[in-house]
């Protein structure tokens, strides 16, 4: 924009500055995501606010759900390691040779024990890719990103009502499921 020919009086410069600077506004008819979603009545504006609160709660639910799922996946992985023990007699054979064992012993793996469960106590940063886990993890991450971006766009509308609705949804969601939230970066 060539500004050399413009008259830069006090009124025009302050008007130009206010147009370029982003400030919060409280107009009810602020578009959300598209021109077709522009509340024109108080009820429509309230509905939009309620939608944003629910979307904020949904984000916290997704984050808590991912944290719970990650903990379950890690527990399953730590308990999934089986090792065949060479030279160890199966439990059934050991019991049949022992004259003092007159009763049957049943373990969680049944009477035949040729395999031992080895549990790992530390977390390995490089866990193997698993078809049962990683597509679900990617889907959760994508949903979290999508909801986060939708909330960000609502805040970027610079409508104070939308901004407060996003904060209220975050507060309520954290109040409901914040204790399940792990050490995620969100």
Secondary structure, DSSP 8 states (H G I E B T S, - for coil): ---TTS---HHHHHHHHHHHS---B--S--BSSSTT-B--SHHHHHHHHHHHHHHHHHHHHHHHHHHHHHHHHHHHHHT--EEE-TT---HHHHHHH-TT--S---BTTBS---EEE----S--SS----TTTHHHHHHHHHHHHHHHHHHHHHHHTTBHHHHHHHHHHHHHHHHHHGGG--S---
